[in-house]
């Protein structure tokens, strides 16, 4: 299985979720949010393809990482590949964050997305909205975006927010 990435894996991030993380920048997004921080990741034919196994190998070689973060682009456009990587990350003891322009409520309508979410600890959901933009927010770009405790939300069948 392959995944299309926007760039090489980025270890040692401290801004894309809590702790020291490796960011997986996926390529491809059709949300086209005005003011997007990563417009170069929108083209579904941009970036490059790599095997999921190669991503997993790299993750196992990085030292001192506490988790991974899927960002992009929008990782949910490549949900099957991201699911495999998330499962592997958890298997080697890493927590998993994901940024998406979709809402949790929309994601849980698809079984493929639910299978992915079962391997995610924290979801930052919602499109970036320039009118809601603030530099004073932790781990998100606009006030409408939510930081969601995914395991608790799946269990309760309703969104459980993580206060930040």
Secondary structure by P-SEA (a helix, b strand, c coil): cbbbbccccccccccccccbbbbbccccccccccccccccccccccbbbbbaaaaaaaaaacccccbbbbbccccccaaaaaaaaaaaaaaabbbbbbbcccccccccccaaaaaaaaacccccccccccccccccccccccccccccaaaaaaaacbbbbccc
